[in-house]
Amino acid sequence: MKKILIILLAILCIPISGFVMSLSILENNPNRYIEISELQGMTVYLDSDSIQSLVYNPPITA
């Protein structure tokens, strides 16, 4: 029973570790990552290089 619980806990932690980022990456690129919010010891950053501007281009009617 303990082995099953340990395996389930390990499987549940895999997706969470996918969002983890190295502190050195954040410190070396202060202009790229913008702090969005901080809540209960968790900080959310925005990668400014991932933002894409979408321009509305209406159709030309003759």
N, C-alpha and C positions, 0 to 999 in steps of 0.2 A: 504494500500500500504506500509506503514511504517513497519507493522508487517511482511509482506512478505520479505522485504529487510533485516530486522533484523534476521529473521530465516535463510535466505540464507547466510548471513554473518557468523552466528554462525555455520552453516553446513560446510562452507568453512574453518573455523578456526580449526575444529576438526582434520583433517589430519596433519596440521602444528604443533599442540600441541603434536602429537605423537613422534616427533623428539626432543622434548625438554628434556634436561637432567639437573639434579640438580648440582649446583656448588660444593656442598659438596662431591658428588661422584667423581668429577674430582679432587678435592683437596686431597681427601683421597687415591686416587689410581694414583699417578703421573707416575708410571712405566707402568701402564696398558693402559692409554689413551695418544696418541701421537697427538700433534697439527699438522694438515696437512696444513691448510690455514686459513687466516683471511681476510675477505672482507666486507666492509661496515657494521661493527659492528656484523658480523656473523662469528663465528669461527667453523671450521670443525675439528672434532677429529676422530682418528682411534682407534678402540678397538683392541689392539694387541692380545688379547686372542681369537679373532674371526678368525685370520689368520690361514689357514691350508696349509700345504705344500703338494703339489701333485707331486708325483714322477713318471716319465715316466718309465714304466716297459715294455720293448719290449718283444715280444714273443720269447721263446727259440725254435730255429729250430735245428733239428737233421740232 
